Amino acid sequence: MKISRLHRIYSNIKLIENYSLNLAEDHSHYLKTVLRLKIGDHFRIFNGIDGEFIAQITDITKNNLHVELTNILRKTIIEPELTLGISIIKSDRMLDAIDMAVQLGVTKIIPLITERSQFRNVNNQKLMKCIIESTEQSERLIPPILMPLTSLSLFLDQNLNNSIIYANENEDENNTLLKIMPTSYSNISVIVGPEGGFSPNELKILSLRPNSLSISLGVNVLRTETAVAACLAQIKLFTQFPSQI
């Protein structure tokens, strides 16, 4: 049995090695009907607290699926804090941005209303579903926290102790993240604006924050979801392989 090929699902229930449990109806339907797993089949189940386990299906009824957790694969390790503040954009593109952000290691996602935002609300249920699916796909153990929609000013006030990096299309193209990233850092917050970028007033507010850092993502104008991926990929590279930069 090759572990990496086993299907993987997230659950918020308590998980204990050598413990039997009944899965909720949504998980039961997915495993029985979508994946077509049978009695005796194995899959992986995880949560953000207890870790990841191999589960074996021991019984299947109309509305329930009974499993036994045979052994633990990984224990949960707390990840470095990486917050994404993203101006809300069109729904399908917002989901693309969230998906990439989860894959690239964000631990908290905060949708933002900015002066140039063309949209004023988000579907939290859809965003959370995207977060869970991306966590399952990317082999992470802890799904990022989804925070309520907020303003840029409130976001800044809530991240006073973080190093704030914001993508600024007016920034000198030489001021890239990899060139001006501080040598010492702890918690990082990234802000990506809407199409058209931040307003002059917002750029002024950002520049006055002592913990903020304006960066260029290059000469090309990027869509919001592309900017999210570009910025987070550079941070991941810098934080995981600093000696090679």
N, C-alpha and C positions, 0 to 999 in steps of 0.2 A: 504494500500500500504506500503510494507516494503521497506524502502529506501535502505538498504544494498543489496537488491536483484535486484535493478535496474541496467541495463547495464550502463557502464561508458565510456565516450570518452573524449579525449583531443582535444582542438581546440585552435588555436592562434588568433581567432577573438575576438573582444570586446564583453563582456558579461554584460548585465544590466538586473536587475530584472524587470519583466513585459514588456519585450521587445520581439518583433517578429523578426525572422531572417531566412535567407535561408542558409542551410548548403552546403558546397562544395560537388562536385560530389563524391569524395572518401568516405566522411562520409555518404552521401546519399545512395550510393551503399551498404555500410557496414550495415547500419541500416535497409534498405529495403530488401536486398537480403540475407545477411548472418544471421542477427538476426530476420528477418521477422517481424519487427514491423509494426503496422498498425496505421491509424489515431485514435487519442485518447490515444495511448500508451505513457508511460512516460519513460524517461531515464535520466541519469545524464551527465552533460557536465561541463567541467572545463578548466581553463587556469592558468598560473602561476602568474597572476596579479589580476584578478577580483574575483577569488574564484571558488566555485562549486555551480551549480544551478540544480534544477529540470527542465527538458524541456518536453513539451508535443507536440506531432506531431499534427499539425492542417491541413496539406494538403500534398499530395504526387503527384508529376508529374513525367514524364519520366526521367528528368535529375535533378530534385530538390526535396528537402524535406524542408517543412516549419515548423518551430517550434516556440513555445512561451515559454519563460523562466518564470515559474510561481512563483518561490521563491528561495531565496539564502539559501544554506545549510551551507556553510563554507566560511569565508573570508581567504584570503591568509596570512600566517604568515611566515616571513623570517626564514629560517632554519639555524642552526649553520654551518659554512663552514667546509666541509669535502671533501678534494680533493683526488682522486685516480690517481696515476701514474702507469700505467700497461704496462709492456713490451708486445709488440704485439706477439700473438701466433696464432695457427691455427684458421681459421675463426669460426667454430662451437663452439670451446672452448672459444674463445674470447667473443662470444655472451653470453655464459653461465656465464662468469665472469662479464660481464656488467650487465646482468639480476640480478645476486645476489647483485652486488654493489648498484644498484638502490634500491632494496628492503631493503638494510641495511643502506640507508640514505646518500649516497654520493651526493654532490651538484655540483661537477665538475669532469669530467673524461678526463684524458690526456693520449693518447696512446704514448708509448715510444719506441724508437729504442735504444737498448743496445748492447754491444759488442757481446753477445751470442744470440742475437735475430736471429731466423731462418727465420723470415719473415720481409719484408721491406716496406709493405704498408698495408693500411686498407681500407675497404669499408665504408666510412662515412655514406652513405645512409642506409646501413644495420644496422650500429651501432645506428643511430638515431632512426630508426624504433623500434629497440629493447628497447631503452631507453623509448620511448613513451609508448609502450605496457606494460613495467614493471611498469612505473609510474601509468598507469591506474589500473593495477592489484593490486598494493600495497597500493592503497588509498592515494598516495601522491598528492600534488597539483602542485608542481613545478618540472618539469623535470630537471635533471642535465644538466649542460652545457657540450657539447662535444667540446673539444679543438683540434686544429690541431696536427698531429703527430709531435713529437719533440724529441730532444736528452736529455739524462739524465742531462748533464751539464746545458742546458738551463732550464730544469725543476727546478733544484736547484736554479738557479739565479732568477727564477720567483716566488719562494716560500720562500724568505728570511725572511719574517715575520711570517711564519707558523712553528709549531712544526712538524718536519719531522720524521716519523717513517718508518723504512725499515726492511723488513723481511730478515734475514741473516741466512742461513743454517749453517754457521760456528760459530754462536754465542753460548755461553754457554747456555745449555738448561734451566738453572735456571733463566736466564734473560728473563722472559716472560713479555709480555705487562702489565699484571695486577699487576706484582710485581714492575716494574720500571717506570710505567706511571707517568709523573710529576703531582704533586698535583695541580698545576695551569697551565692552558692552555687556549688558545682561539681557534685559527684556526689550524686545523690538516691536514697534508698531509701524505698520505700513499704511499709507493713505493713497488711494488711487481715485482720481476725480472722474467726472462724467465726460461725455463727448464735448469737446470745446474747452476742456480743462477747468481749472479753478478761476473764479473771478478775481479781478485786481484786489478787491477787499479781502477775499479769502487768502490770497497769496501774502498780503500784508500781515494778516492775523497769524498765519503759519510762520512767517519769517521772524516775528517778534517772540516766538516761543524759544527759550534757550535750549531746549532739548530736541529741537527739530533740525532736520537736515534735508536740504533741497537737492534733488538729483536729476540728471538727464538720462533718458532711456534711448538716446540717439537722435539722429536727424529726422527720422521718419515719424510721422504722426501715427500713434497706435490707438486702436480701439481699447476701451476700458478693460475688457477681458484679456486682451493681448498684453497690455501693460501690467496687469496683475501677474500673469505668468512670467513675464520678463523680469520684473522686480523680485519676485519671490525666488525664482531660479538662481538669481545672482546671490541673494542672501543665503540660500541653501549651500551654494558653492563656497561662499566665504566662511560660513560658520562650520561647515563640515571638513573643509580642506584648506584652512588658513595658511598653512606652510607652503602650499602650492600656488598661492596667488601672487 
